[in-house]
């Protein structure tokens, strides 16, 4: 029932140090896979683009930014928002941007599309907006609502409501993503390359 207390799960987190900058990330084994349990926050690939024209007019999709260009407020919690070009190669050695089939493996290991989102999301409303439907973080993935950087207007949006994660499949201007939201326990994984590469999304790295 909706009013039942959310169970608290204990997780056996590992860790991985990015040799490029010394950043230590929590990791978590989910089924047969090992994931970062935090959003990537590597600044050394691509270009930190803070102005709208530079972001929107990017043709190589090599931009990255912090939400609202405010590292102090958002960086340590939500990591970096990446355009697809830099997201595709930003993971450290031994890790990679997951492809669609790997997102599907994760989804299916957590009960399928209509349950997996809740099992991925951090429980409670410290970061997610109400109702954070079905959120238990049973998996330990600890999905956080980092929002997005818009492709066609100079705004940041959806923090607290959505977590968008890039996937590997792409064509000339579009790529797939995986998404969870505050109002549902669904995990959406794009069937088609429908997300413009100019968008700023989060990255979760998957172990090779």
Secondary structure by P-SEA (a helix, b strand, c coil): cccccbbbbbbbbbbbbccccbbbbbbbbccccccccccccccccccccccaaaaaaccccccccccccccccccccccbbbcccccccccccccccccaaaaaaaaaaacccccccccccccccccccccccccccccccccccbbbbbcccccccccccbbbbbbccccccccccccccccccbbbbbccccccccbbbbbbbbcc
